[in-house]
């Protein structure tokens, strides 16, 4: 059995038209950059110039026996090549023909075995661990159904401690980072319930703020302990801690700001989360340990910091920065989704306007994100908020407004369909990008007075001015 390629090099046997040779090729370099070197080695000592002869048949390709030519934009790692694989260097116009099956059953079995969605032992492990987390969340629902109080707090706290110990065992003894992270995340939720069950008193905004505050603080403590016992998944716990800090800030505002109500606090937290998401790339860059050298201020400093950076270290740090950025967008996106739902469900023109403006800012902010998960975490909250706003406005409306809302929704769906057919793959003109930046900046600035209006600042100023 062939060994999987090492992180740096992969040993390959190349069969060229005139000779065969072995070579250790880098696994993270695109095949298009390796191919000229392979052609040079294939020339050998016979004096034949394969580069020149390749012009007669549109160049050279690499194939595995019976397969189509390898994609030149892919790397050896992404192609799944292993040590000892045999590749054939063939003219582009004289490729090896694909294999034909004599037995239909053998062909079907081979095709099913090559499917990426085929059930594997790893799939069973993931399914069982996911079901275990579902059981833990069911237990959390059972605890919450019993109401708040000392018994609920003690039960949830003890359960969280047991989960943290289980996470430690899964990480250190079993070496399963995924299961350990899931257990630590469940422990954080249980500890949040434990903290939220402690405060008691008359129902109102102060009690709600106290419960959210204690829940967020205890959950933040559990996140720190979870990071310590898991000893990994740092971006995940950083994102979790970020969401808990935002919740704690909202709870403090609800408790101590005079006249604070849920929509106003939701707007304030949305503004903070929006600003945090704006600076997420810079924060992720710093958290990953990357640091740009300072600009030189005199000629002597031009010779400082010119040593090259190790490729593997830079690539690893860049991947870590990407994970930190994804975690920050996920945490701020979750908080923003909750804030937008609160704003959408509130009465008055200020919460509705703030919901629309924040949603537009997030949609414009997503246009520059290259990561699929990052863009999803930024695009999903505004659509959730706008959907909640539409449902709130038409829930008790008369038949005519509902009909008009349906017409508007159908028109929006048609516009999105047309855009999906024409926009992907096209490069917008530069002035459209500049216009989007200006609109995003104006909308971001507009959020501030709307948040102040939610707290009644302008009404207070009008009252002072008579």
PyMOL commands that set and color helices and strands:
alter all, ss='L'
color gray80, all
select helices_A, chain A and resi 31-43+50-57+104-113+121-145+150-172+177-196+205-230+234-256+262-278+280-287+299-303+311-345+349-368+372-395+399-422+430-454+457-465
alter helices_A, ss='H'
color red, helices_A
select strands_A, chain A and resi 9-15+20-26+60-63+85-91
alter strands_A, ss='S'
color yellow, strands_A
deselect
rebuild
show_as cartoon
